[in-house]
Amino acid sequence: MAENLDPVLGGQGLGGFDPVMGGLIAVQQDLASSDPKVSIRALKDALRYGEKGAQLLIQAMQQDGDWEVKLAAWETLLKSDEP
């Protein structure tokens, strides 16, 4: 039988893979977009990932160069039900 070298179908999972992290990574990538609309949309998804998502919102407020993104991050945190 031929050895299956396909990393996805080979039967060996990626070490440390977490579906939640995959979604969080997508949010991080969208936050790095130069398009403020993409970043703002990502901010709204960030809170789905709990504390790590909230940290991304705080980071966006502190570091993003676009005032609309900063405002959206602040508003998203303000509307959050999380303490």
N, C-alpha and C positions, 0 to 999 in steps of 0.2 A: 504494500500500500504506500502510495506517495505521501510524503510529509506535507502537511498543509502549513504554508508559511504566511498565510493571510493573517494580519494582526487582529482583524475583526472576527473572522470566521474560524480562526485557528484554535478556538476553545480556551484560550488563555486571556483572562480579563486584564485590563490595564490596572496596574497597581495604584490604589488610592482613588480610583474613579468613583465619583459620587454624582448622581444625576442632578442634585441640587447645585453642586459646584459648576456643572456644565451650564446651567441657567445663569448662575452668578457670573460666570466668565463671559457669557454673551452680553449681560448687562454692562460689565466693565468695558467690553469692546465697543459697545454702543456709546458709552459715556466718553470714550476717547475720540468720537467722531467730531469732525470739524463743523458738522451741521447741527445747530442748536436744537432743531426739531427732533432729530434722532436722539440726542442726549436727553432731552426733556421726556421723551417717550420712555427711555430706559429708566429714568428716575422713578417714574410711576410704577415700574415693574420691580424696582429694587426692594421695596418693603416686603415682597413675597418671600424674601430670603432672610427674614428676621434681623438679628443684630448685625450680621455681616452686610446686609443690604442697607441698614440704617447708617452704618459706618461709611458706605459709599456716598450716601446723601450728604453726610457731614463733610466728607472729603470734597465733594462737588461744590459745596458752599464755600469752602476755604480756598480751593485751588483753581476752579474753572475760570477761564478768562472772560466768559460771556455772562453779563449780568442777568439775562433772561434764564439761563441755566441755574445760576445761584438762587434767583428768586423762586424758581420752580422747586428746587431742592428744599428750600426753607418752607414753602407752602405745603409740600408733600409731608415733611416731618411734622408740621403744625397740625395737619389733618389726620395724622396717624393715630390709631387707637392704642398703639404700643406705648408703654411708659418710658 
